[in-house]
Amino acid sequence: MRGQMLDAAWAACAVVCFVVAFGLPGLARAELPVRWDCYLPEGPVQCGGLERAYRSSIPWLTVADSQPDAVQIRVRSVQHQRATRFVVDFAGGTDAPHFRLVRSVRRTVDADAAMLDIVATLQRGTMPFLSVSQPGSTEEGQFRLEATDLGEGREPSQPETSSPWYVRPEVSGELYRGGVSVLTGSASLLVDHSVEEWRFMASAATTYQHIHLQIPGGNALDGAIVTADGDLLLAMGLSRHLSLAMLGDGGRAPHHNIDVRAFGALGLEWIDEPFLETSGNDVGVRYRAGVLAHDYVTPNVNGDARGLYPAHSLTTFARWHFEAVDLSADVTWWMLMDRPRYWELRSEAEATFRLADGLELSLRGGLTWRERSLAAPADPDGLDPLAGVIGGMDFGELSYGAEVGIGWAFGNSLAHTRDQRWR
């Protein structure tokens, strides 16, 4: 009860202070055009009542849904176990602020107190779009602060700009056990350019694997293999939730009977929230269709020394983005279009911890179940014995693995973290 009274008192105080500061006679009241976008499916506050209360608390607000320089106010809510979390986004014109305010209201708070609380949050968000022409002063026991429209007052300060580029080198280690022990060390480089209209990503990686196999009643088999991979992505936004992408990747993995591999595809992705702030969650679905090219070390089970295969995949994913950690999970169904017996069901999960500015620790795990492997050799003796040992993990029906990595980000790591498209 005491907490409810404090919340209500805080909200009431904020409303009163706002009215005292900006509603006194003699103050400049230049009109501030706003566009209202509200969706509150459930909770103590309804959109209609909230809009009326907000507009009545600031007399010079005007409705301007068609005015391009109007302040866009977007209100949403998320239900939690004990509270309703209100998320309010404010977006001004080119030279005006863009930011988000979040306020949680406990379910035990009554509707009137909740309304005061959210109206106070809306008023705080409105403040940056006003310009204070002179310091506040006390006259006849009342504090006065004069506010004017940005266009009439001083020039607004320029918002801080940040680079759309992100560069992230990474080193990682992995211990894999699936009938054989494999110790892996990897190095990779990711380059990402992210803006609202489009996204470009390129990555390259090399991996060193040391293999140990204890032969029952005999000596151990030890050796090493080096592989390389590269990926390219160019995505263009079609709408807020939908984007189209051109994708390509290639590499070499002789232990998987792949001398050269290349894949080119077009993809379509729908994602609920393309950009996440410092907290939030996301879901999406992605479809890819393209051509897969293989050049085998030794002919595969179909007798092909090389081949071109039309392939497609469908992926569903979910992500949780917090201030200190990102969590993600996805499931992918992959299949050759002209050979449906070749399919795979893949599941992956990842946790990335931001330890310090730019320093990240990643934990990854994956599981793959397949009907049969396209790269499986027709003659297992055709592979190098060491390659045949480790390749067996990917030719089998089930494989799994885990990995830990540490990386350092240069440039705008926040842009890369917030942009959820085609990750």
C-alpha positions in Angstrom: 0.0 0.0 0.0 2.8 2.4 0.9 4.4 1.7 -2.5 1.2 2.5 -4.3 0.8 5.8 -2.5 4.4 6.7 -3.4 3.8 5.9 -7.1 0.6 7.9 -7.1 2.3 10.8 -5.3 5.2 10.8 -7.7 2.9 10.9 -10.7 0.7 13.6 -9.3 3.8 15.7 -8.4 5.1 15.3 -12.0 1.8 16.4 -13.5 1.5 19.4 -11.1 5.1 20.5 -11.7 4.6 20.3 -15.5 1.4 22.4 -15.3 3.0 24.9 -13.0 6.1 25.2 -15.2 4.4 25.4 -18.6 0.8 26.3 -17.9 1.1 29.6 -16.1 -0.3 32.8 -17.6 2.2 34.8 -19.6 4.2 31.9 -20.9 4.8 31.3 -24.6 2.5 28.5 -25.9 3.6 27.8 -29.4 1.7 24.9 -30.8 3.5 21.5 -30.8 2.1 19.2 -33.5 2.0 15.5 -32.5 1.0 12.2 -34.2 -0.5 9.7 -31.8 -0.1 6.0 -32.2 -1.4 3.9 -29.3 -2.1 0.2 -28.9 -2.8 -1.1 -25.3 -4.6 -4.5 -25.7 -5.1 -4.9 -21.9 -4.1 -3.3 -18.6 -5.3 -0.5 -16.4 -5.1 2.3 -19.0 -7.0 2.6 -22.3 -5.7 4.4 -25.4 -8.7 6.8 -25.7 -8.6 7.9 -22.1 -4.8 8.2 -22.1 -4.8 10.4 -25.2 -7.5 12.7 -23.8 -5.7 13.1 -20.5 -2.3 13.8 -22.2 -3.7 16.4 -24.6 -5.7 18.2 -21.8 -2.6 18.3 -19.6 -0.6 20.3 -22.3 -3.0 22.8 -23.9 -0.9 23.7 -26.9 -0.7 20.2 -28.4 -2.3 19.9 -31.8 -3.3 16.9 -33.8 -1.2 16.7 -37.0 -1.3 13.2 -38.5 -0.4 14.4 -41.9 2.3 16.9 -40.9 5.8 15.5 -41.7 7.6 17.4 -38.9 5.1 16.4 -36.2 6.4 14.6 -33.1 5.5 10.9 -33.4 4.4 9.3 -30.1 4.0 5.6 -30.1 2.6 3.8 -26.9 2.7 0.1 -26.4 2.4 -2.2 -23.4 3.7 -5.6 -22.4 2.1 -7.7 -19.7 4.3 -9.2 -17.0 3.5 -11.3 -14.0 3.2 -8.5 -11.5 3.2 -5.3 -13.6 2.3 -3.8 -16.9 5.3 -2.4 -18.8 4.5 0.7 -20.9 6.9 1.5 -23.7 6.7 5.1 -25.2 8.7 6.0 -28.2 9.2 9.7 -29.2 10.4 10.6 -32.6 10.8 14.2 -33.8 11.9 15.5 -37.2 15.4 15.5 -38.7 17.0 17.7 -36.1 14.8 16.6 -33.1 15.4 13.9 -30.6 14.5 10.2 -31.0 14.3 8.2 -27.8 12.3 5.7 -25.7 10.8 5.9 -22.2 9.8 2.8 -20.3 7.6 2.7 -17.2 6.3 -0.3 -15.3 3.0 0.0 -13.3 2.2 -2.7 -10.8 -1.0 -4.6 -11.3 -2.2 -3.6 -7.8 -2.2 0.1 -8.7 -5.7 1.4 -9.5 -6.7 2.8 -12.9 -6.6 6.5 -11.9 -3.1 6.2 -10.3 -1.9 4.3 -13.4 -3.3 7.0 -15.7 -1.5 9.8 -13.8 1.7 7.8 -13.9 1.7 7.3 -17.7 0.6 10.8 -18.4 3.6 12.0 -16.3 5.8 9.8 -18.5 4.3 11.3 -21.6 4.9 14.8 -20.3 8.6 14.0 -19.5 9.0 12.8 -23.0 7.5 16.0 -24.5 10.0 18.2 -22.7 13.0 17.7 -25.1 10.8 18.9 -28.0 10.5 22.3 -26.3 13.1 25.0 -26.0 13.7 26.9 -22.8 14.3 30.5 -23.8 15.7 31.7 -20.5 16.5 30.2 -17.0 13.6 29.7 -14.6 12.8 32.4 -12.0 10.7 32.8 -8.9 8.0 35.5 -9.0 5.6 36.1 -6.2 6.3 32.7 -4.7 5.8 30.8 -8.0 8.5 29.3 -10.2 8.2 30.3 -13.8 9.9 28.6 -16.8 9.3 30.0 -20.3 9.1 27.5 -23.1 8.8 28.1 -26.8 8.5 26.1 -30.0 11.8 24.9 -31.3 11.2 26.8 -34.5 10.7 30.0 -32.6 13.4 29.7 -29.9 17.1 28.9 -30.0 18.5 26.5 -32.5 18.1 22.9 -31.4 21.3 21.1 -30.6 22.3 18.5 -33.1 21.7 14.9 -32.1 24.8 12.8 -31.5 25.6 10.8 -34.6 27.1 7.3 -34.6 28.8 5.3 -37.2 26.7 2.6 -39.0 29.8 0.5 -39.2 30.7 -2.4 -36.9 33.8 -4.6 -37.0 34.3 -7.6 -34.8 37.2 -9.9 -34.7 36.8 -13.0 -32.6 38.8 -16.0 -31.3 37.0 -19.1 -30.0 37.6 -22.6 -28.7 35.4 -25.7 -28.9 35.4 -29.2 -27.4 33.3 -31.6 -29.5 32.6 -35.3 -28.6 30.7 -37.6 -31.0 32.6 -40.8 -31.1 35.9 -38.8 -31.3 37.4 -36.0 -29.3 38.0 -32.7 -31.2 39.7 -29.6 -29.9 39.1 -26.6 -32.1 40.5 -23.1 -32.3 38.9 -20.5 -34.5 39.5 -16.9 -35.6 36.9 -14.8 -37.4 36.2 -11.3 -38.6 32.7 -9.7 -39.0 32.0 -6.4 -40.8 28.5 -5.0 -40.6 27.0 -1.8 -42.0 23.5 -1.2 -40.6 21.0 1.5 -41.4 17.3 1.5 -41.5 16.9 1.1 -45.2 19.5 -1.7 -45.8 22.1 -3.9 -44.2 25.4 -5.3 -45.4 27.4 -8.0 -43.7 30.6 -9.8 -44.6 32.5 -12.4 -42.6 35.5 -14.6 -42.9 36.7 -17.4 -40.6 39.4 -20.0 -40.3 39.4 -23.0 -38.0 42.1 -25.3 -36.8 41.0 -28.7 -35.5 43.1 -31.2 -33.6 41.6 -34.7 -33.5 42.3 -37.5 -31.1 40.9 -41.0 -31.5 41.7 -43.8 -29.1 41.6 -47.1 -31.0 40.5 -50.0 -28.7 43.4 -52.3 -28.2 45.7 -50.1 -30.3 47.4 -46.8 -30.6 45.7 -43.4 -30.6 45.2 -41.5 -33.9 46.1 -37.8 -33.7 46.1 -35.1 -36.4 45.0 -31.7 -37.5 42.8 -30.1 -40.2 42.5 -26.4 -41.3 39.3 -25.1 -42.8 38.0 -21.7 -44.1 34.6 -20.0 -44.7 33.2 -16.7 -45.9 29.7 -15.1 -46.0 28.1 -12.1 -47.7 24.7 -10.5 -47.2 23.0 -7.5 -48.7 19.5 -6.9 -47.3 17.0 -4.2 -48.3 14.0 -3.3 -46.2 10.6 -3.6 -48.0 8.6 -2.5 -45.0 9.0 -2.1 -41.3 8.8 -5.9 -40.8 9.8 -7.4 -44.2 13.1 -7.4 -45.9 14.6 -9.0 -49.0 18.2 -10.3 -49.1 20.9 -11.6 -51.5 23.1 -14.1 -49.7 26.2 -16.0 -50.6 28.7 -18.2 -48.8 31.5 -20.5 -49.6 34.3 -22.5 -48.1 36.4 -25.6 -47.9 36.0 -28.5 -45.5 38.0 -31.6 -46.7 37.0 -33.5 -43.5 33.4 -33.2 -44.7 34.3 -34.4 -48.2 33.9 -30.8 -49.4 36.8 -29.6 -51.5 35.0 -26.4 -52.5 31.5 -25.3 -51.5 29.5 -22.3 -52.7 25.9 -21.2 -52.1 23.9 -18.3 -53.6 20.4 -17.5 -52.7 17.6 -14.9 -52.3 15.8 -14.7 -49.0 12.7 -13.1 -47.5 12.4 -12.4 -43.8 9.6 -11.2 -41.6 10.6 -10.0 -38.1 8.4 -8.5 -35.4 10.9 -5.8 -34.2 13.7 -5.1 -36.7 15.5 -2.9 -34.1 15.6 -3.6 -30.4 16.7 -1.1 -27.8 18.5 -2.0 -24.6 15.8 -4.5 -23.7 13.1 -6.4 -25.5 12.3 -9.6 -27.2 11.7 -10.6 -30.8 10.4 -13.4 -33.1 10.6 -13.9 -36.8 10.6 -16.3 -39.7 13.0 -16.5 -42.7 12.9 -18.3 -46.1 15.8 -18.9 -48.4 16.0 -20.4 -51.8 19.1 -20.8 -54.0 21.7 -23.1 -55.6 24.3 -25.1 -53.8 27.5 -26.1 -55.5 29.7 -28.9 -54.3 33.1 -30.1 -55.5 33.9 -33.2 -53.5 37.2 -34.6 -52.4 36.0 -38.1 -53.4 32.7 -38.9 -55.2 29.6 -38.8 -52.9 27.0 -41.5 -52.3 25.4 -40.7 -55.6 28.7 -41.0 -57.5 28.9 -37.2 -58.1 32.4 -35.7 -58.2 30.7 -32.3 -58.2 27.1 -31.0 -58.5 24.7 -28.1 -58.5 21.6 -28.6 -56.3 18.6 -26.3 -55.8 18.0 -26.0 -52.1 15.7 -24.1 -49.8 15.2 -23.6 -46.0 12.7 -22.2 -43.5 13.9 -20.8 -40.2 11.9 -19.6 -37.1 13.7 -17.8 -34.4 13.3 -15.9 -31.1 15.6 -13.5 -29.3 15.8 -11.8 -26.0 17.9 -8.6 -25.7 18.8 -7.3 -22.3 21.3 -4.6 -21.2 24.1 -7.1 -20.4 23.3 -10.2 -22.4 21.6 -11.4 -25.6 19.9 -14.7 -25.9 18.7 -16.4 -29.1 17.3 -19.7 -30.3 16.3 -20.9 -33.8 15.1 -23.9 -35.6 15.8 -24.5 -39.4 14.3 -27.0 -41.8 16.7 -27.4 -44.8 16.0 -29.6 -47.9 17.1 -30.1 -51.5 14.3 -29.2 -53.9 14.8 -32.0 -56.4 15.9 -34.6 -53.8 13.6 -34.3 -50.8 15.2 -37.3 -49.1 18.1 -35.0 -48.4 16.9 -32.9 -45.5 18.2 -31.6 -42.2 16.5 -30.2 -39.0 18.8 -27.9 -37.1 18.5 -26.2 -33.8 20.9 -23.6 -32.4 21.0 -21.5 -29.2 23.4 -18.7 -28.2 24.1 -16.4 -25.3 26.3 -13.3 -25.7 27.5 -11.5 -22.6 28.8 -7.9 -22.9 31.6 -7.9 -20.3 32.8 -4.3 -21.0 32.7 -1.7 -23.7 33.3 -3.7 -26.9 34.3 -7.0 -25.1 31.9 -9.9 -25.6 31.8 -13.5 -24.4 29.7 -15.9 -26.5 28.4 -19.4 -25.7 26.9 -21.4 -28.5 25.4 -24.8 -29.0 23.7 -26.7 -31.8 22.0 -30.0 -32.7 21.4 -31.4 -36.2 19.2 -34.3 -37.2 19.2 -35.5 -40.8 17.8 -38.2 -43.1 21.0 -38.6 -45.0 24.1 -36.6 -45.9 24.7 -35.4 -49.4 28.4 -35.2 -48.9 28.9 -38.7 -47.6 31.5 -40.5 -49.7 30.6 -43.5 -51.8 33.9 -45.0 -50.8 34.9 -44.1 -47.2 38.4 -45.2 -47.9 38.7 -42.5 -50.5 39.1 -39.9 -47.8 42.2 -39.3 -45.7 41.8 -41.6 -42.7 42.0 -38.6 -40.3 39.4 -36.7 -42.5 37.2 -39.8 -42.5 37.2 -39.9 -38.7 36.0 -36.3 -38.1 33.8 -36.3 -41.2 31.8 -39.2 -39.8 30.3 -36.7 -37.3 28.6 -34.8 -40.1 27.6 -37.9 -42.1 25.7 -39.5 -39.3 22.1 -39.1 -38.4 22.7 -36.9 -35.4 25.4 -34.5 -34.4 25.8 -31.8 -31.8 28.4 -29.4 -30.4 29.1 -26.5 -28.1 31.5 -23.5 -28.4 32.7 -20.6 -26.3 34.2 -17.5 -27.9 35.5 -14.1 -26.8 35.6 -11.1 -29.2 36.2 -7.4 -29.3 34.0 -5.0 -31.2 35.2 -1.8 -33.0 32.9 0.9 -34.1 29.2 1.0 -33.3 28.6 -2.3 -31.6 25.2 -1.0 -30.4 23.9 -0.7 -34.0 24.9 -4.3 -34.7 23.3 -5.5 -31.5 20.0 -3.6 -32.1 19.6 -4.6 -35.7 17.9 -8.0 -35.7 17.6 -8.5 -39.4 19.3 -11.5 -41.0 21.3 -12.4 -37.9 
